[in-house]
Amino acid sequence: MTFTTRPEIAGTFGVATSTHWIASAVGMSLLEQGGNAFDAAVAMGLVLNVVEPHLNGPLGDLPVIFRPAGADEPTVICGQGVAPARATIAHYRAEGLDMIPGSGLLATVTPGAFDGWMLLLRDHGSMSLRQVLEPAIHYAEAGHPMLPRVSATIAGLADFFREEWPTSAATWLPGNAVPQAGALFANPDLAATWRRLVAEGETVTGREAQIDKARAAFSQGFVAEAIDAWMKDACVMDAAGGRRKGVLSGQDMAEWSATYERPLSVDYGDWTVYKTGPWGQGPMLLQALRILEGTGIEAMDPNGAEFVHTVTETLKLVMADREAYYGDPDFTEIPMDVLLSRDYAQARRALIGPTASLEQRPGRVPGYEAWADAAIARAGTQTAQEAGAGAGEPTMAHLTEKRGDTVHLDVIDRWGNMVSATPSGGWLQSSPVVPGLGMPLNSRAQMFWLDEGLPTSLAPGRRPRTTLTPSIGLRRDGAALAFGTPGGDQQDQWQLIFFLRLVHQTANLQAAIDAPLFHTAHNQASFYPRGTRPGHLMLEPNFGEAVIADLRARGHRIEVAEPWTVGRLTAAQRDPSGLLRAAATPRLMQAYAIGR
């Protein structure tokens, strides 16, 4: 019997797994009350806003991929807000910027997370707005045990909050003191905001009508009004070291709403894997599978140097394509048909050599060569550097506590409905708390470029190319898998490794998650200050000294992580028999899977 850090959870009634045990327990609680996977997912997402405020918030971003029981393919909800109407390259350049800061008010796009959750709840849930919001209201009002990482994050920014973001100090430093790890922490303003949303929703009758009324109160009513009024005068310090006003308005919020989309997909062996479109980085996992299906990866030792080298070199190629070609397909024609084709993958596969590449090598897609050239030029001007106050790439415990991160959840109910979601943005480091609301704005605009003619050029109404990338896989025999992880640019790297191990090595979800992980920061980072680290490869030490030495000999610039610090994966699967299984990473000691 293979040892795992935790049992793989199994049952037939329901499973819920997420990056915080309280959110997982809340999801299971709603399933026990008769709710479905969609109800549970919404409640989990709203609770994660409360218990992991350094990782996500209601004014952040949300991609969801979900599959109603028996559906031929999943559906995507885009809860990713767009650039405000006044967010032009000319305006940002006039502010003295050549890059969008990683924090502060100019880093904000239209908030999307709350509306994305409400769209899922209205159309696919079965419970009322009050029922799904009650757990989050409870933990915001009565308090929840403060995570050590949240306490440390606030401690690292306490002086900055006091001096530059006093509205954040009022929320995160009650009594002008850093909250202690393990002590109960409440956010009464956030609780009051949600209570008012429920109250306004209940001024009308009918479940769907109440949800729509709350959506309107958020995007056109008191929430949008509070944001609009504050943004007219607020001028705050950002990661670029200047005090600047933002461009988001209440009108921007009123004109945007979450939408449904079809996913992108590729076949890999007996599986079909589904991801969001190129406004997220999800297609890079699909590209990677296309390349790897011709490498003999299935026969490689998944903990060996050849596996790590082959996957890393593949990831460098697909991330180079991400930087060159991905963006909002509503604004720009993105050549996804070419990028996901087997002919293109064959040409890319031929570039994988016996040693580590130190170059940025996007493919040459006919008619789009200028984008590839621009990506190479951009990468050549940016090296890893200090991110600035409240900014930086969402990542893991081996990097600074001041940086943001993301959360993830997967849930499957007894009927076979399933949800995978990766809420992010609006974390406490990203932007000051909006007075009276108890929540900060997001900083997703930092993923735009201030250069014209790119698929990721800043433009009003355009979605930033995010890193958020939940996943669903369907197997030919009827099995269905939901999985994902936080981690910025590492998200699809860790998911790819997990999926390959699950398909080729072990059917046990927990064993596939527990296995040692790695990632590269070779390519241009998605987060300010957009640095590159050519040849970089971080590994957990339990790969062993021989494997690490072999990879060094191949030219990889190795960074050995602290033990059990890389990746925050969770996963849930429904087998053809109806058996439900789930797992969560032991890393950081807070993710948990629950089920029966």
N, C-alpha and C positions, 0 to 999 in steps of 0.2 A: 504494500500500500504506500503510495506517494504521500509524504508529509505536506500538508498545507498549513498556513498560519491560522486559518479559520476553516470551518466546514463549508462546503458548498451548500447553500440553503436550497431545500427542495420541498415541493408540495404540489397541491392541485388547486388551492383556493386563490392565491395571489402572492406576488412578490414585489417588493419595493426596495430599491437600492439607491443610495445617494452619497454625496460627500460629507454628510453630517448625520449622525445617528438619530437626532431628533426629527429631522425631515423625513427620514426613512420610516420612523415610528408613526409619524403623522400620516404618511401615505398609506401605511398598513391599516391604521385606524379608520380611515375613510372607506377602504375596501371592506372592513369589518362592518361598517355601518350600512353597507349596501351600495356604496358608490362604485363607479367603474374606474378604469385606469386613467381616464381623462380628468375626472374629479380629483383623484389622488395626486396626479402630476401637478395640477394647478395649486392644490394646497401645499404640496411639497415645495414648489417653487417660491410661493409667498413666504413660507417659513424660512427658507434659505436666505431670503432678503434680510431676515431678522438675525438669525444665528451665525451667518457668515457675512457680516456687513463689509468686511475688508475684501470681499470677493465678488459681490453682486448687490444690486439694489433695484427698486421698482422703476427708476428712471433710466435703467440700463438697456441691454440688448438681449434678444431672445430668438434663437433658431430652434424649432421643434420639428422632429420627424416622427410621424405617428402612423400606426396601421390599425384601422378597425378590424375586428375579427373577420377573417375570410376574404378581406380585400385582396385584389390581385397585386397591388403595389402600395407602398406607403405614400403619404402626402406630407408636404413640407408646409409649415407655417413660418412666414418671415415676419418676425417681430423685431427686425432691424430697422431702426429709424434712419432717415435720410438727412443730408446736409440742409441747413436752414436756407431760406430764400436769400439772405444777405451774406451767405458764406461763399464768397467769390475769391478767386486767386488774387485779383487786384486788391481787394480789401485786406487780405492777410499780408500781402507784400507791402502795402502801405503802412501796416503795423510794424514794419521792420523785420518781418519773419521770412526765412527761406525754408522753414520746416514748421509744421504745426506742432505746438508744444504738447507734451504728454499729459498735462494736467491743466486745470484752469478753465475759464469759460469759453475760449475760442476752440477748445478741443471737443466741444459738445455738439452732438447731432440730436435730432428729434428723438425724445424718449420712446422706446418701442416695447419694452418687456411687458408692462402691465396689459397693454392692449392685446399683445400676442396671447397671453394667458386667458384673457377674457374671451377672445375669439374661439379658442379651443374649448373653453367651458360652455359657452353658449350653444355651439353647434354639435358638440359631441359628449358633453357631460350630462349628468342627470341630477345633480344636487344644486342647491340654491347658492347664490352669492354669499349669503351669511354663513352657510355651512362650510364653504371652502375657505373663507377668510377668518373664521373664528380661531383656529389654532394660531395663525400668525398674529392676530390681535392679542391673544393671550400672552404669547411670549414677548411681544413688544411692550405690553402693559405691565404684566406681573414680573417679567424678567426671565432671563435664561442664563445658564452658566457661561461666563465669558471664556472663550477659547484662549489658551496661552498665546497663540499667534495673533489674535485680535488685540490683546493687551499689549503685546510687544510692538505691534504696528502703531497703535495709538501713542505709546510711549516714545517711539522714535520720531513722531511728528508733533508731539505735544507743544513744544515751543513755537513751531511754525503755525500751528492752529491758533495759539494765543495771540501771536503777533500779526498774522496775515489773514487767517480764516476764522474770525471770531464766532461765526454761526456754527462752524464745525466744533470749535472748542465747547460751545454751549451744549452740544449733543454728546460728544465723545469724551468730554472731561467733566462729568457731573461733580459739582463741588470743587471745580478746578483741580481735580486729581485724576490721575490715570486709573482706570478701572483695574481691579486686581484679577488675575487669572483665577478662574473657578468661582468667583463671586457672581451673584445675580446682577445682571445689567438690563436695564429697561430703556426703551425709547418712546416716551409718552407722546411726543409729537407725531411719530409714525403711527402709533396706535390710534390717535385721534383722527389722523387723515383717513385711515382705513374705516374707522367707525362712521365717519361722515360719508364715505363712499357707499357703505352699506345702507345708511339712513336715506341717502338721496335715491339709491336704487329702489328702496322699498316704498317710495312715494307713488310707484305704479304697481300694477298687479301683473302676475305672470313671470315665470322664471326667466325666460329669454328677454322680456321687456326690462326686467330689473337689471340684468347684466348690461344691456345696452344703455340704460340710464346711467349706470356707474361708469361705463366707458365714456359717455358724454361729459359727465362731471369731471372726469380726469382730463380729457383732451380739449374740452371747450368750456368747462366750468371752473370750480374753485381751485383745482390743482393748476391748470394752465394759467389762470388769472394770477395766482401767487408767483409762478415762475416768470410770467411776463412782467409783472410789476417790479420784481427784484432785478431782473436782467436789464431794465432800463437805466438803472443807476449803479449796479454792482461793478466794481473795477478791482480785480483781485490778482495777486501774484500767481504766476504759472511756472511751469518747469523750465521755461526759457529765461527766467530771471526778470521778467517785467510784469507790471500791473496793467492788465488789459481788460476791456469790456468785451462781452460776448455778443453774438448775433442772433441767438435763438429767440423766437417770439411766441406768444400765444397763438398767433395765426398759423405758424408752422405746425404747431401741435394739432390745431383744428383741422388742418388740411391733409393730415396723414392718418392712415390706419393700417393695421396688420393685414396680411394677405395670404392666400393659399397659392402654392406652386407645385408642379410636378417635380419629383427628384431626378437627379442624374443617377445612372447606374452602370455597372459592368458585371459580366459574369466572371467568376473565378472558380474553376473546378465545378463542384456541385452547388456553389453558392452564387447568388446575385446580391451585390452590396449596393446600398442606396445612400446618397449624400445630397446635401443642398447644392444649389448652383454655384457659379464662380464668384458670386458676391461673398461667399465664404471660401475657406481654403479646402473644403471637403473634396473637390475633384482631384486634389493631389494624391489622396489615398487610392482613388480609382486608377489614376495614371500609374501609380507605383505597382498596383496589382497587375496591370497590363505588361509592364516591363518585367516583373519578377516571374511571370508564368513561363518565361522561356529561359530561365537561369538555372534550373535544377534546384531551386530553393527548397523544394519539398524533401529532398534527400539530405540536406545539410543539418548538422547538429545545431539546434536553435540556441544553444549556449556556447557555440564555437566561434572562432575568429572569422571563418569564411562566411558564415551567416551574417555576423555583425558588419563585416566589410561590404558584402553585397547589398544588404539593406541600406546601409549608410550611403553608399555611392548612388543607389537608386533615389534615395531621398534628396540628395543634393541636386540631382537632375530635375526632379519634379518640382522642388521648391524654386529652382531657377525659373522654371516655366510659370509657376505661380506668380513670381515677381514681375515677369514680363507680360503675361497675357490675361490674368484674372482681373475681374472687375464687375461692375453692375451691368448685366446683359440688357437691362431696360434702356441703357444709355449708349452702349457700344456693342457692336457685333463681336462676340468672343468666339474664337475658333475651337469650340469644345469638340466638335465632331472630329477634327484633326487630332487634337490633343489626346482624345480617348481611343483613337484608332489603333489597331494592331500593327499596321504598317509604320506609323509614327513610333510606337513603342519599340519595334524591332530596331529602328535606326538609333533610338536613344540607348537601348540595351548594348549596342555595339561600343558605346563610349565607356562602359565599365571595364576598367583595367585592373591589373594586379596590385596597383598602389593607389593611395588616396589622392584624389584630385584636389588641387588648391585653387582651381579656377571657378568662376561663375559661368555656367554653360547652358543658358536657355536654348531651346531648339530654334531652328530657322523655319518658321511657318511662312509659306509664300504669301506675300502681300502684307505681312505683319513684321517684317524684319526690323523696322525702325523701333518697335517696342522692345525687341530683344536687345538691340544696341543700347537703347536708353537704360534698360535694366542693368546691363554690364557697367555702363558709365556711372550710374548711381551707386552701385555697390563699391566701386573703386574709390569713392569719395568719403565713405563712412567706415570708421573703425569703432570698435566697442569703446564706450566712454560713459562717464557718469550721467545718469538719467535726469537728474534734477528733482526738485521737491515734488513729491506725490506722483511721480511718473515711473515708467519703466515697463519692461515686458513681464506680463503675468507668468510666473514660474513657480519654483519650488523652494523648499526650506533651505537649500544650500546657497541661496542668494538672499539679498537683503530683505528684511521684514517690511521695509517701506513700500515695496512694490505691490501692485494689485494682483489679482488672480481671478479665478472663475469657479463655477460650481457645475455639477452634473447630476442628473437623475435618470433612472430607468425604472419603468413599472409595467407589469403585466397583470391583468385581472383573470378571473376564473373563466371568462368568456373568450379570452384570447386577444382582447384589445391590448395594444402596447404603445408605449410612448418613450422616446429618447429625447432629452432636452439639455441644452448647455447654456443656462442663463449667465450673464456676465454684465460688466459695466456698472456705472453708478456706485462704485465702491468708495469707501470713506476716504481713500487717498486721492481720488480723481478730481474732485471739485468740492467747493464749499457746500455745506448743507443749505438747502433753500429754506429761508426763515419760515417757521410755522409748519413745515411739512415733514421734518425729520428725515429727509432723504437728500443725497447729493445727485447732481447731474452726472452724465456719463462723459467719457473722454475718447469715444470711438473715432472722432474725426482725425485723430493723429495718424490714421492709416491712409489718409489721402496724401498726394504729392502736390506741391505748389508749382508744378510745371504743366504746361498745356499739352494736349494731344495724347494723353495716356489713358488707358482704361481705368486708372485710379487717380486721375486728376480731380482736384476739388471742384465741385460744381453744384449749384443749388438743386435739391431734389434727388441727388445721386446717393446710392448706398455706398458706404466704405467697404473695402474688401476686408472682411473680418477674419479672425482665426477660429471662430466658433463653429463646431463641426460634429454634431451628434450623428449616430449611425444606426442603420437597421440592415440586417442581412437575412435573406430568405433562402433556405436550402430546398433542393428539388423534392425531398421527401416530406416537406411540410413544416420542418423546423423553422422557427423565427427567432432572431437574435437582436436585442437592443444593447448598444454599448457606447461608451464615450469616456472622456476625461477632460478636466481642466488642463491648463498648461500653455496657453499662448501658441507660439510656433511649434511647440512639441506635441500638440494634441493629436494630429494625424500620424506623427511619428510613433508615439506609444500605441495608438490604436492599431496601426499596421502590424507592429510586432506582436501584440496580443492576438490579433486575428490570425496571423500566420501560424503561431503556436497552437491556437485552438484548432485550426484546420489540419495541420500536419503532425502535431505532436500529442496533444491531449484534448479530450472532450470535456475535461473538468474546468469549469470557468475559474474557480479559485486558483487552481494550479497554473493556469495560463496567466493570471494576473500576478501571482506571487513570483514568477520567474524573473530573473534580473533584467533590467531595462537599460536602454541607452538612447541618446539623441545627439544631433549635431546642431551647432549654431553657425555653421559654415555660411549659410545664405543670409541675405539681408533681413534683419529683424522687422517684424510688423509694427513694433512699438518704438516710440521715441526713446532714444535718439537714432534708431534705425541702423545700428551697427552691424558689422560682419566680423566673423572670426574664422578666416580661411583654414580649412582642414580640421576644425575643432570636432572632437568626439568625447562626450561625457558618458561614462559607464559606472554602474554600481560595482563595488569591489567584489561581489560574489560571483562575477565571471571568472575570477581566479587570476593569479599572476601570470600564468603561461599564456592565457588568451590575451591579456592586456599587453604583454611583451610582444606577442605576434602582431597585434594591431599597430603598436608603435613602429615595428620594423617595416610595416607596409606604408608608413608615412603619415598615419593619423596623429594629430596633435591631441594627446590624451589628457583628459581631466577626470580624475577618479572622484566620484561623489562620496559623500558620507553614506554609510550603509542604510538601505531602506529609505531613500529620500527622492527617488526618481519615479514620477508617474502617480496619478490619482485615479486609476481606472475603476469603473464599475460596469457590470454587465448583467443582463437577465435574458433567459432563453425559455421558449416554449417548445417542447419536443413533440413529435407527431402523436405520441400517446396521450398528450394532454398534461404530462408532467411539466411543472414549472421549476426553473432553477435560477439562482442568482448568486452574485458574489460582489465583493468590494475590497479595495486595496487596504492592507494594514498600514501602509505608509502614512505618516502624520497622525496615525491613531485616532481618526475621527470618522472616516467613511464606514458605512455599515449596510449590510443586506439583511432584510427581514422577510419572512414568508412562512406559509404553512400550506 
